[in-house]
Amino acid sequence: MKSESKKTATAQPEAEPLPTQPPVNEPDPQQRELAEQKDAFMHLAADFENFKRRSRQESDARATAQKEGFIVELLPVIDNLERALVSGAAPGAPEFRQGVEMTLQQLRRLLQQHGVECDEITGRPFDPRQHEALCQRHDPDQAHQTILEVFQRGYRRGAKVIRPAKVVVNDLASANPEQHAR
């Protein structure tokens, strides 16, 4: 008996029962709230990323529109410099002519740096998306609908036409070989 009493005396006190766990199908309210907060945070983070992307796109679009507006305003200056060179104004001042040529070259380089291009189009087929026909002429030595002359250069930035070229188009279908205005 002594051995039995020693066993009971050295036996550990009974452990307290574990707290009852909620049923498996019903999550802990704290866990549910944490999951909801995490979900809300993820939605806010995604919304913020979308906002940053849209803001960046809108800013880029505004900058592009402002740049193109400035370029459109600059084109008449280039046209006037080209006319001054063609007209041969002030034949007694070669320095003046050289200065105009240098200014024109500088402006053209500046436009190229900003992606604005001007193509040599005389002899190429007429494209109404890039060219504006001011009149037609009959030239049997050229193909039908070929650009015979450029009155005003056209400019584009990438595939976008900033200003269409104003041209004279060959019209072989016309019975009257005289030049006629549209």
Beta strands, then each sheet from edge to edge (+ up, - down):
strand 1: 116-117
strand 2: 131-137
strand 3: 147-152
strand 4: 155-157
strand 5: 160-163
strand 6: 165-170
strand 7: 180-181
sheet 1: 1+ 4- 5+
sheet 2: 3+ 6- 2- 7+
end
